[in-house]
Amino acid sequence: ANIRIVIDHPQQCDIVEDEAEDDQERKNIADDTPSSRPSPHGPISVFLKVDTGYHRAGIPWDSKEEDIVPFVERILQSSSMKLDGIYSHCGHS
């Protein structure tokens, strides 16, 4: 089974990466063998949530490039996360 999470703030990257690191430490203790993999389960699949107008959740669709690009690059460069796509929901639909 695959579990995918939705993120909409750069601080959530910290949480995902910290959890992957903790997961690896638990695996190392259980196996008593160090490993360089970030998680025994592989990278965590994430969707980037984009706010399309109701301002409830997500990165505003009209965010400045200097705000969004570093966020996306961090996800793409992380060994703990894999960007599976972009998620958005038009609440009026």
Backbone atoms as SQL, in Angstrom:
CREATE TABLE atoms (id INTEGER PRIMARY KEY, chain TEXT, resi INTEGER, resn TEXT, atom TEXT, x REAL, y REAL, z REAL);
INSERT INTO atoms VALUES
  (1, 'A', 1, 'ALA', 'N', 0.843, -1.183, 0.000),
  (2, 'A', 1, 'ALA', 'CA', 0.000, 0.000, 0.000),
  (3, 'A', 1, 'ALA', 'C', 0.880, 1.235, 0.000),
  (4, 'A', 2, 'ASN', 'N', 0.447, 2.228, -0.726),
  (5, 'A', 2, 'ASN', 'CA', 1.162, 3.497, -0.760),
  (6, 'A', 2, 'ASN', 'C', 0.362, 4.546, -0.010),
  (7, 'A', 3, 'ILE', 'N', 1.057, 5.308, 0.802),
  (8, 'A', 3, 'ILE', 'CA', 0.444, 6.444, 1.480),
  (9, 'A', 3, 'ILE', 'C', 1.098, 7.688, 0.922),
  (10, 'A', 4, 'ARG', 'N', 0.281, 8.609, 0.492),
  (11, 'A', 4, 'ARG', 'CA', 0.781, 9.880, -0.021),
  (12, 'A', 4, 'ARG', 'C', 0.265, 10.988, 0.879),
  (13, 'A', 5, 'ILE', 'N', 1.082, 12.004, 1.073),
  (14, 'A', 5, 'ILE', 'CA', 0.658, 13.117, 1.914),
  (15, 'A', 5, 'ILE', 'C', 0.638, 14.386, 1.085),
  (16, 'A', 6, 'VAL', 'N', -0.138, 15.339, 1.563),
  (17, 'A', 6, 'VAL', 'CA', -0.251, 16.640, 0.919),
  (18, 'A', 6, 'VAL', 'C', 0.484, 17.635, 1.800),
  (19, 'A', 7, 'ILE', 'N', 1.360, 18.418, 1.185),
  (20, 'A', 7, 'ILE', 'CA', 2.065, 19.454, 1.937),
  (21, 'A', 7, 'ILE', 'C', 1.792, 20.803, 1.294),
  (22, 'A', 8, 'ASP', 'N', 1.779, 21.834, 2.131),
  (23, 'A', 8, 'ASP', 'CA', 1.515, 23.177, 1.609),
  (24, 'A', 8, 'ASP', 'C', 2.348, 24.258, 2.290),
  (25, 'A', 9, 'HIS', 'N', 3.375, 23.818, 3.018),
  (26, 'A', 9, 'HIS', 'CA', 4.242, 24.792, 3.685),
  (27, 'A', 9, 'HIS', 'C', 5.635, 24.191, 3.815),
  (28, 'A', 10, 'PRO', 'N', 6.671, 25.011, 3.583),
  (29, 'A', 10, 'PRO', 'CA', 8.036, 24.482, 3.674),
  (30, 'A', 10, 'PRO', 'C', 8.380, 23.833, 5.008),
  (31, 'A', 11, 'GLN', 'N', 7.779, 24.273, 6.111),
  (32, 'A', 11, 'GLN', 'CA', 8.068, 23.662, 7.413),
  (33, 'A', 11, 'GLN', 'C', 7.629, 22.202, 7.448),
  (34, 'A', 12, 'GLN', 'N', 6.679, 21.841, 6.629),
  (35, 'A', 12, 'GLN', 'CA', 6.244, 20.454, 6.589),
  (36, 'A', 12, 'GLN', 'C', 7.332, 19.555, 6.013),
  (37, 'A', 13, 'CYS', 'N', 8.211, 20.121, 5.193),
  (38, 'A', 13, 'CYS', 'CA', 9.360, 19.358, 4.693),
  (39, 'A', 13, 'CYS', 'C', 10.245, 18.929, 5.859),
  (40, 'A', 14, 'ASP', 'N', 10.433, 19.829, 6.831),
  (41, 'A', 14, 'ASP', 'CA', 11.224, 19.493, 8.020),
  (42, 'A', 14, 'ASP', 'C', 10.620, 18.300, 8.746),
  (43, 'A', 15, 'ILE', 'N', 9.305, 18.302, 8.893),
  (44, 'A', 15, 'ILE', 'CA', 8.622, 17.226, 9.604),
  (45, 'A', 15, 'ILE', 'C', 8.798, 15.904, 8.870),
  (46, 'A', 16, 'VAL', 'N', 8.610, 15.922, 7.562),
  (47, 'A', 16, 'VAL', 'CA', 8.750, 14.697, 6.765),
  (48, 'A', 16, 'VAL', 'C', 10.176, 14.167, 6.855),
  (49, 'A', 17, 'GLU', 'N', 11.158, 15.055, 6.699),
  (50, 'A', 17, 'GLU', 'CA', 12.549, 14.624, 6.738),
  (51, 'A', 17, 'GLU', 'C', 12.948, 14.132, 8.132),
  (52, 'A', 18, 'ASP', 'N', 12.461, 14.803, 9.183),
  (53, 'A', 18, 'ASP', 'CA', 12.752, 14.349, 10.548),
  (54, 'A', 18, 'ASP', 'C', 12.147, 12.971, 10.806),
  (55, 'A', 19, 'GLU', 'N', 10.939, 12.755, 10.341),
  (56, 'A', 19, 'GLU', 'CA', 10.292, 11.454, 10.539),
  (57, 'A', 19, 'GLU', 'C', 11.027, 10.360, 9.769),
  (58, 'A', 20, 'ALA', 'N', 11.465, 10.662, 8.552),
  (59, 'A', 20, 'ALA', 'CA', 12.217, 9.671, 7.777),
  (60, 'A', 20, 'ALA', 'C', 13.523, 9.322, 8.483),
  (61, 'A', 21, 'GLU', 'N', 14.171, 10.331, 9.071),
  (62, 'A', 21, 'GLU', 'CA', 15.412, 10.090, 9.814),
  (63, 'A', 21, 'GLU', 'C', 15.140, 9.238, 11.049),
  (64, 'A', 22, 'ASP', 'N', 14.059, 9.551, 11.783),
  (65, 'A', 22, 'ASP', 'CA', 13.691, 8.752, 12.954),
  (66, 'A', 22, 'ASP', 'C', 13.357, 7.322, 12.553),
  (67, 'A', 23, 'ASP', 'N', 12.679, 7.162, 11.421),
  (68, 'A', 23, 'ASP', 'CA', 12.329, 5.836, 10.920),
  (69, 'A', 23, 'ASP', 'C', 13.590, 5.031, 10.634),
  (70, 'A', 24, 'GLN', 'N', 14.583, 5.693, 10.054),
  (71, 'A', 24, 'GLN', 'CA', 15.846, 5.012, 9.760),
  (72, 'A', 24, 'GLN', 'C', 16.556, 4.613, 11.049),
  (73, 'A', 25, 'GLU', 'N', 16.540, 5.489, 12.050),
  (74, 'A', 25, 'GLU', 'CA', 17.176, 5.165, 13.328),
  (75, 'A', 25, 'GLU', 'C', 16.502, 3.958, 13.976),
  (76, 'A', 26, 'ARG', 'N', 15.154, 3.903, 13.904),
  (77, 'A', 26, 'ARG', 'CA', 14.445, 2.748, 14.456),
  (78, 'A', 26, 'ARG', 'C', 14.838, 1.470, 13.720),
  (79, 'A', 27, 'LYS', 'N', 14.989, 1.569, 12.400),
  (80, 'A', 27, 'LYS', 'CA', 15.380, 0.400, 11.618),
  (81, 'A', 27, 'LYS', 'C', 16.788, -0.039, 12.008),
  (82, 'A', 28, 'ASN', 'N', 17.695, 0.915, 12.158),
  (83, 'A', 28, 'ASN', 'CA', 19.075, 0.584, 12.521),
  (84, 'A', 28, 'ASN', 'C', 19.139, -0.104, 13.884),
  (85, 'A', 29, 'ILE', 'N', 18.345, 0.365, 14.831),
  (86, 'A', 29, 'ILE', 'CA', 18.323, -0.256, 16.151),
  (87, 'A', 29, 'ILE', 'C', 17.785, -1.679, 16.044),
  (88, 'A', 30, 'ALA', 'N', 16.720, -1.845, 15.271),
  (89, 'A', 30, 'ALA', 'CA', 16.113, -3.176, 15.127),
  (90, 'A', 30, 'ALA', 'C', 17.033, -4.134, 14.387),
  (91, 'A', 31, 'ASP', 'N', 17.698, -3.642, 13.345),
  (92, 'A', 31, 'ASP', 'CA', 18.567, -4.501, 12.527),
  (93, 'A', 31, 'ASP', 'C', 19.990, -4.564, 13.054),
  (94, 'A', 32, 'ASP', 'N', 20.347, -3.552, 13.879),
  (95, 'A', 32, 'ASP', 'CA', 21.714, -3.407, 14.363),
  (96, 'A', 32, 'ASP', 'C', 22.705, -3.303, 13.209),
  (97, 'A', 33, 'THR', 'N', 22.238, -2.714, 12.082),
  (98, 'A', 33, 'THR', 'CA', 23.108, -2.498, 10.927),
  (99, 'A', 33, 'THR', 'C', 22.878, -1.094, 10.402),
  (100, 'A', 34, 'PRO', 'N', 23.913, -0.277, 10.351),
  (101, 'A', 34, 'PRO', 'CA', 23.735, 1.073, 9.814),
  (102, 'A', 34, 'PRO', 'C', 23.434, 1.027, 8.319),
  (103, 'A', 35, 'SER', 'N', 22.716, 2.028, 7.882),
  (104, 'A', 35, 'SER', 'CA', 22.348, 2.123, 6.470),
  (105, 'A', 35, 'SER', 'C', 22.361, 3.580, 6.054),
  (106, 'A', 36, 'SER', 'N', 22.657, 3.840, 4.796),
  (107, 'A', 36, 'SER', 'CA', 22.676, 5.218, 4.313),
  (108, 'A', 36, 'SER', 'C', 21.343, 5.607, 3.695),
  (109, 'A', 37, 'ARG', 'N', 20.409, 4.666, 3.595),
  (110, 'A', 37, 'ARG', 'CA', 19.098, 5.013, 3.047),
  (111, 'A', 37, 'ARG', 'C', 18.366, 5.930, 4.006),
  (112, 'A', 38, 'PRO', 'N', 17.620, 6.925, 3.478),
  (113, 'A', 38, 'PRO', 'CA', 16.914, 7.841, 4.361),
  (114, 'A', 38, 'PRO', 'C', 15.750, 7.198, 5.096),
  (115, 'A', 39, 'SER', 'N', 15.176, 6.163, 4.533),
  (116, 'A', 39, 'SER', 'CA', 14.056, 5.470, 5.156),
  (117, 'A', 39, 'SER', 'C', 14.046, 4.044, 4.648),
  (118, 'A', 40, 'PRO', 'N', 13.736, 3.098, 5.512),
  (119, 'A', 40, 'PRO', 'CA', 13.671, 1.715, 5.044),
  (120, 'A', 40, 'PRO', 'C', 12.515, 1.492, 4.077),
  (121, 'A', 41, 'HIS', 'N', 11.611, 2.440, 4.006),
  (122, 'A', 41, 'HIS', 'CA', 10.447, 2.314, 3.133),
  (123, 'A', 41, 'HIS', 'C', 10.583, 3.154, 1.870),
  (124, 'A', 42, 'GLY', 'N', 11.718, 3.795, 1.675),
  (125, 'A', 42, 'GLY', 'CA', 11.903, 4.656, 0.514),
  (126, 'A', 42, 'GLY', 'C', 11.353, 6.043, 0.775),
  (127, 'A', 43, 'PRO', 'N', 11.454, 6.919, -0.214),
  (128, 'A', 43, 'PRO', 'CA', 10.973, 8.292, -0.021),
  (129, 'A', 43, 'PRO', 'C', 9.459, 8.331, 0.174),
  (130, 'A', 44, 'ILE', 'N', 9.011, 9.329, 0.906),
  (131, 'A', 44, 'ILE', 'CA', 7.585, 9.526, 1.163),
  (132, 'A', 44, 'ILE', 'C', 7.000, 10.296, -0.013),
  (133, 'A', 45, 'SER', 'N', 5.923, 9.773, -0.561),
  (134, 'A', 45, 'SER', 'CA', 5.261, 10.416, -1.700),
  (135, 'A', 45, 'SER', 'C', 4.474, 11.628, -1.220),
  (136, 'A', 46, 'VAL', 'N', 4.700, 12.775, -1.858),
  (137, 'A', 46, 'VAL', 'CA', 4.003, 13.998, -1.470),
  (138, 'A', 46, 'VAL', 'C', 3.351, 14.660, -2.680),
  (139, 'A', 47, 'PHE', 'N', 2.261, 15.332, -2.400),
  (140, 'A', 47, 'PHE', 'CA', 1.608, 16.205, -3.366),
  (141, 'A', 47, 'PHE', 'C', 1.716, 17.618, -2.835),
  (142, 'A', 48, 'LEU', 'N', 1.983, 18.557, -3.701),
  (143, 'A', 48, 'LEU', 'CA', 2.047, 19.963, -3.337),
  (144, 'A', 48, 'LEU', 'C', 0.643, 20.538, -3.468),
  (145, 'A', 49, 'LYS', 'N', 0.091, 21.036, -2.372),
  (146, 'A', 49, 'LYS', 'CA', -1.266, 21.587, -2.363),
  (147, 'A', 49, 'LYS', 'C', -1.224, 23.034, -2.803),
  (148, 'A', 50, 'VAL', 'N', -2.053, 23.363, -3.784),
  (149, 'A', 50, 'VAL', 'CA', -2.152, 24.723, -4.305),
  (150, 'A', 50, 'VAL', 'C', -3.534, 25.273, -3.990),
  (151, 'A', 51, 'ASP', 'N', -3.577, 26.449, -3.369),
  (152, 'A', 51, 'ASP', 'CA', -4.834, 27.117, -3.053),
  (153, 'A', 51, 'ASP', 'C', -5.357, 27.772, -4.329),
  (154, 'A', 52, 'THR', 'N', -6.589, 27.467, -4.669),
  (155, 'A', 52, 'THR', 'CA', -7.160, 28.029, -5.894),
  (156, 'A', 52, 'THR', 'C', -8.221, 29.085, -5.622),
  (157, 'A', 53, 'GLY', 'N', -8.212, 29.663, -4.423),
  (158, 'A', 53, 'GLY', 'CA', -9.067, 30.809, -4.227),
  (159, 'A', 53, 'GLY', 'C', -9.798, 30.939, -2.919),
  (160, 'A', 54, 'TYR', 'N', -10.033, 29.868, -2.182),
  (161, 'A', 54, 'TYR', 'CA', -10.793, 29.986, -0.939),
  (162, 'A', 54, 'TYR', 'C', -9.916, 30.181, 0.289),
  (163, 'A', 55, 'HIS', 'N', -8.612, 30.139, 0.117),
  (164, 'A', 55, 'HIS', 'CA', -7.638, 30.458, 1.173),
  (165, 'A', 55, 'HIS', 'C', -7.771, 29.579, 2.414),
  (166, 'A', 56, 'ARG', 'N', -8.172, 28.324, 2.217),
  (167, 'A', 56, 'ARG', 'CA', -8.271, 27.401, 3.349),
  (168, 'A', 56, 'ARG', 'C', -6.970, 26.634, 3.547),
  (169, 'A', 57, 'ALA', 'N', -6.366, 26.201, 2.473),
  (170, 'A', 57, 'ALA', 'CA', -5.128, 25.424, 2.555),
  (171, 'A', 57, 'ALA', 'C', -4.416, 25.522, 1.219),
  (172, 'A', 58, 'GLY', 'N', -3.121, 25.385, 1.277),
  (173, 'A', 58, 'GLY', 'CA', -2.341, 25.370, 0.048),
  (174, 'A', 58, 'GLY', 'C', -1.533, 26.626, -0.172),
  (175, 'A', 59, 'ILE', 'N', -0.584, 26.484, -1.049),
  (176, 'A', 59, 'ILE', 'CA', 0.225, 27.621, -1.469),
  (177, 'A', 59, 'ILE', 'C', -0.618, 28.443, -2.427),
  (178, 'A', 60, 'PRO', 'N', -0.698, 29.753, -2.233),
  (179, 'A', 60, 'PRO', 'CA', -1.505, 30.561, -3.150),
  (180, 'A', 60, 'PRO', 'C', -1.065, 30.361, -4.606),
  (181, 'A', 61, 'TRP', 'N', -2.018, 30.216, -5.489),
  (182, 'A', 61, 'TRP', 'CA', -1.720, 29.964, -6.898),
  (183, 'A', 61, 'TRP', 'C', -0.906, 31.092, -7.508),
  (184, 'A', 62, 'ASP', 'N', -1.009, 32.277, -6.927),
  (185, 'A', 62, 'ASP', 'CA', -0.285, 33.423, -7.475),
  (186, 'A', 62, 'ASP', 'C', 0.969, 33.768, -6.657),
  (187, 'A', 63, 'SER', 'N', 1.526, 32.781, -5.968),
  (188, 'A', 63, 'SER', 'CA', 2.749, 33.003, -5.180),
  (189, 'A', 63, 'SER', 'C', 3.866, 33.509, -6.070),
  (190, 'A', 64, 'LYS', 'N', 4.732, 34.287, -5.472),
  (191, 'A', 64, 'LYS', 'CA', 5.899, 34.776, -6.197),
  (192, 'A', 64, 'LYS', 'C', 6.850, 33.623, -6.488),
  (193, 'A', 65, 'GLU', 'N', 7.494, 33.701, -7.615),
  (194, 'A', 65, 'GLU', 'CA', 8.427, 32.644, -8.017),
  (195, 'A', 65, 'GLU', 'C', 9.494, 32.404, -6.951),
  (196, 'A', 66, 'GLU', 'N', 9.976, 33.470, -6.321),
  (197, 'A', 66, 'GLU', 'CA', 11.029, 33.301, -5.312),
  (198, 'A', 66, 'GLU', 'C', 10.514, 32.607, -4.049),
  (199, 'A', 67, 'ASP', 'N', 9.196, 32.520, -3.873),
  (200, 'A', 67, 'ASP', 'CA', 8.626, 31.791, -2.740),
  (201, 'A', 67, 'ASP', 'C', 8.401, 30.313, -3.072),
  (202, 'A', 68, 'ILE', 'N', 7.934, 30.031, -4.267),
  (203, 'A', 68, 'ILE', 'CA', 7.551, 28.672, -4.621),
  (204, 'A', 68, 'ILE', 'C', 8.716, 27.827, -5.131),
  (205, 'A', 69, 'VAL', 'N', 9.615, 28.417, -5.888),
  (206, 'A', 69, 'VAL', 'CA', 10.703, 27.636, -6.498),
  (207, 'A', 69, 'VAL', 'C', 11.587, 26.965, -5.446),
  (208, 'A', 70, 'PRO', 'N', 12.049, 27.674, -4.412),
  (209, 'A', 70, 'PRO', 'CA', 12.876, 26.992, -3.402),
  (210, 'A', 70, 'PRO', 'C', 12.125, 25.861, -2.694),
  (211, 'A', 71, 'PHE', 'N', 10.826, 26.030, -2.482),
  (212, 'A', 71, 'PHE', 'CA', 10.008, 25.004, -1.842),
  (213, 'A', 71, 'PHE', 'C', 9.972, 23.741, -2.708),
  (214, 'A', 72, 'VAL', 'N', 9.679, 23.909, -3.983),
  (215, 'A', 72, 'VAL', 'CA', 9.620, 22.768, -4.902),
  (216, 'A', 72, 'VAL', 'C', 11.003, 22.135, -5.062),
  (217, 'A', 73, 'GLU', 'N', 12.038, 22.961, -5.177),
  (218, 'A', 73, 'GLU', 'CA', 13.397, 22.417, -5.305),
  (219, 'A', 73, 'GLU', 'C', 13.786, 21.601, -4.077),
  (220, 'A', 74, 'ARG', 'N', 13.370, 22.048, -2.911),
  (221, 'A', 74, 'ARG', 'CA', 13.688, 21.301, -1.691),
  (222, 'A', 74, 'ARG', 'C', 13.059, 19.913, -1.741),
  (223, 'A', 75, 'ILE', 'N', 11.829, 19.840, -2.184),
  (224, 'A', 75, 'ILE', 'CA', 11.162, 18.535, -2.299),
  (225, 'A', 75, 'ILE', 'C', 11.890, 17.669, -3.321),
  (226, 'A', 76, 'LEU', 'N', 12.207, 18.244, -4.469),
  (227, 'A', 76, 'LEU', 'CA', 12.844, 17.478, -5.543),
  (228, 'A', 76, 'LEU', 'C', 14.232, 16.985, -5.150),
  (229, 'A', 77, 'GLN', 'N', 14.944, 17.745, -4.331),
  (230, 'A', 77, 'GLN', 'CA', 16.314, 17.378, -3.947),
  (231, 'A', 77, 'GLN', 'C', 16.368, 16.486, -2.707),
  (232, 'A', 78, 'SER', 'N', 15.245, 16.316, -2.041),
  (233, 'A', 78, 'SER', 'CA', 15.215, 15.536, -0.813),
  (234, 'A', 78, 'SER', 'C', 15.272, 14.040, -1.113),
  (235, 'A', 79, 'SER', 'N', 16.043, 13.327, -0.329),
  (236, 'A', 79, 'SER', 'CA', 16.059, 11.867, -0.454),
  (237, 'A', 79, 'SER', 'C', 14.928, 11.249, 0.364),
  (238, 'A', 80, 'SER', 'N', 14.232, 12.072, 1.155),
  (239, 'A', 80, 'SER', 'CA', 13.147, 11.586, 1.999),
  (240, 'A', 80, 'SER', 'C', 11.777, 11.759, 1.364),
  (241, 'A', 81, 'MET', 'N', 11.701, 12.599, 0.319),
  (242, 'A', 81, 'MET', 'CA', 10.416, 12.891, -0.314),
  (243, 'A', 81, 'MET', 'C', 10.496, 12.674, -1.819),
  (244, 'A', 82, 'LYS', 'N', 9.354, 12.310, -2.377),
  (245, 'A', 82, 'LYS', 'CA', 9.225, 12.180, -3.824),
  (246, 'A', 82, 'LYS', 'C', 7.976, 12.950, -4.228),
  (247, 'A', 83, 'LEU', 'N', 8.135, 13.959, -5.083),
  (248, 'A', 83, 'LEU', 'CA', 6.995, 14.754, -5.529),
  (249, 'A', 83, 'LEU', 'C', 6.178, 13.937, -6.521),
  (250, 'A', 84, 'ASP', 'N', 4.968, 13.577, -6.122),
  (251, 'A', 84, 'ASP', 'CA', 4.091, 12.797, -6.987),
  (252, 'A', 84, 'ASP', 'C', 3.184, 13.669, -7.833),
  (253, 'A', 85, 'GLY', 'N', 3.022, 14.925, -7.441),
  (254, 'A', 85, 'GLY', 'CA', 2.177, 15.794, -8.249),
  (255, 'A', 85, 'GLY', 'C', 1.718, 17.011, -7.486),
  (256, 'A', 86, 'ILE', 'N', 0.781, 17.695, -8.098),
  (257, 'A', 86, 'ILE', 'CA', 0.194, 18.910, -7.526),
  (258, 'A', 86, 'ILE', 'C', -1.272, 18.610, -7.273),
  (259, 'A', 87, 'TYR', 'N', -1.760, 19.059, -6.116),
  (260, 'A', 87, 'TYR', 'CA', -3.143, 18.836, -5.733),
  (261, 'A', 87, 'TYR', 'C', -3.836, 20.161, -5.569),
  (262, 'A', 88, 'SER', 'N', -5.040, 20.245, -6.099),
  (263, 'A', 88, 'SER', 'CA', -5.848, 21.441, -5.935),
  (264, 'A', 88, 'SER', 'C', -7.313, 21.040, -5.973),
  (265, 'A', 89, 'HIS', 'N', -8.128, 21.821, -5.314),
  (266, 'A', 89, 'HIS', 'CA', -9.569, 21.555, -5.302),
  (267, 'A', 89, 'HIS', 'C', -10.300, 22.875, -5.371),
  (268, 'A', 90, 'CYS', 'N', -11.143, 23.009, -6.357),
  (269, 'A', 90, 'CYS', 'CA', -11.989, 24.204, -6.456),
  (270, 'A', 90, 'CYS', 'C', -13.204, 23.965, -5.572),
  (271, 'A', 91, 'GLY', 'N', -13.253, 24.631, -4.426),
  (272, 'A', 91, 'GLY', 'CA', -14.288, 24.380, -3.447),
  (273, 'A', 91, 'GLY', 'C', -15.694, 24.693, -3.920),
  (274, 'A', 92, 'HIS', 'N', -15.822, 25.490, -4.937),
  (275, 'A', 92, 'HIS', 'CA', -17.158, 25.843, -5.437),
  (276, 'A', 92, 'HIS', 'C', -17.681, 24.833, -6.451),
  (277, 'A', 93, 'SER', 'N', -16.882, 23.808, -6.764),
  (278, 'A', 93, 'SER', 'CA', -17.321, 22.846, -7.785),
  (279, 'A', 93, 'SER', 'C', -18.277, 21.815, -7.220);
